Structures are given as C-alpha cells and as structure tokens.
Amino acid sequence: MRALITSAGADTPVLTDVEPAPLGPADLRIHVSAAAVNPIDVFLATERGRTVFGLGGGAGLGSDLAGTVVEAGAEVDGFAVGDLVAALDRDLAAPSRAHAESIVIAATDVARVPAGLDPIAAASIPLNALAARQGLDLLGPPEGRRLLVTGAAGAVGGYAVALAVRAGWRVTGLARTTDAAFVRDAGAERFVEELPGPAYDVVLDAATMHSDAIRALHDGGVYVGYPGQTVEAERGIHIKPVVTQPDGAALAGLLRHAADGLFQLRIAGTVALEEASVAYAKVAGGGQRGRWLLIP
C-alpha cells in the first residue's frame, strides 16, 4: 500500500510502500477516496514539526479523509462494506494515516456520508468542522450573549459562524474585506475588518490572534483558543483551549448539516497522491481559500 510519510532529515513528505495496518475488532478499513491537506500536515512533514510533537522519521501524514469501507472488525456495528464514510484520524505516530491508499481507524471515529453530499468534498470537513463544533460546545447557552469569531472566513471560522448562528448566537465575524460576502452568507449578524474594543461576551479565536483578541471581550468574558496560542487571563476572562478530538457521532451531524447546505464548502484544488508535493506547497504558502485534496 502506498502512503505519504515523514522522512528524517527532510522537510517534505515521501510517498512509499508500507504494510497495511492490522484490523482490530472495533476498527474499519477504509479505501481512501480523498484526503485533505491541512497546515498541521505541512508542519509535521518538517524536521521542526516532528521535534515539537516528539516524532521520529517514518510517521504517517493526514487527518481528514473520505472513502469506502472495505473491511469491518468483528465487533463493529452500524457499518458495512461498501458504506461511504468520512473520518478524522489523530494518531500522529501511526506509520501511515489519511494520506494513503487506505487507512484503519476506530469505527467510533467514523461517520457515514449522507445522500446529497459529494463524497470527495466530504474529506474537507472533519478536522475544521469538529474544531468549530468542539469550541462552541464550551460556551454554554447563547441567550443574551454576543460572540465574535476571528478568522470568520477561514478553515475553522467559517464553520464556527454557521454553527453558532444555527445555535442562536448573535455572531460578528472578523475577516478581510474580500471575505465579507462569505461571512454574511454564513449568517453573521455583523461583519468587521478590525478588532473592536470590549464589546463581546465570547471570542472564538479561529484566526489565532492570541492576546490581541482579548481586547474585544467584556470583563469576565470567555476566550476560546486553539493549539499554539499563548494567552494570559486578565480582567476575569476565562480561557478555554480546544484540542480537536475525533468524534464519529458529532461528525455525522456535521456531515448532515453539510448535505443540507448549512456550510459553504470550498475546495481549492485536487491532485493525485503522487503529486502531493503540489498541495503541500500550496498550503505552506498560505492564503488558500478552501482545502487542497489528495486523490489516491
């Protein structure tokens, strides 16, 4: 089986043959139809990234995937061979992961792709939509509270705006002028281009603005941040970090929302697995709107 892996002493991934992972009794083996390239993949492909995460050479790459179930463990219930599914893999030390021809993953981390949702585009959803969902889950009820989403047109922020509006939040989206239409189409009540003063009860900092984003909070407000952010509490503000975790049940709901048109799915481009370096370079360069997908 071919898979993209890290290589000791190199800052680019290597496509090589690896042994397929063994199938556990609670696992699914999935033939990968598409897998998204995220900034974390580009980082893990570098020597510095492997050092930060304590990985040696030879670790697999890729988190988001969509594909077809080709084998199910004896204890798996609810999935069958031939099912179209999507999943999030977070086992950073695995010898191969989503950027491969197939993957073995716990059935609890997998969700069916519903009718009406492009099974290729579904690969762009898991990591970022789950990050948004799990961030919003930390906030409690929305009644009478105002939410600012930074990076509201970005990978996580776009999902966060749509989900928050659906949940009843009064949402302001912070993004660039060129993204105003996207943010408003996601349902935001207001669009801003610069951080406002202390006007919000909650900030979901999808743009990783760190302590700068704190300025937009009332005293005693809530700041939701993601890995890599260094924020010190002040003025009674509550800091709530999010480390995105696989969750098949939550992902199933997000995929249904996508099929119903809640999200504005954006695919920047697709390339064959053999041309993964093209997608990795695009993501490394930044400024992408949408996910680059690898097609094995």
Helices and strands as residue ranges (DSSP letters): E 2-5, E 14-17, E 27-37, H 39-44, H 47-52, E 64-72, E 84-88, E 102-106, G 107-109, E 110-112, G 121-124, H 126-136, E 146-150, H 157-167, E 170-174, G 177-179, H 180-185, E 190-192, E 200-205, H 211-214, E 217-225, E 238-241, H 248-259, E 267-272, G 273-275, H 276-285, E 291-295
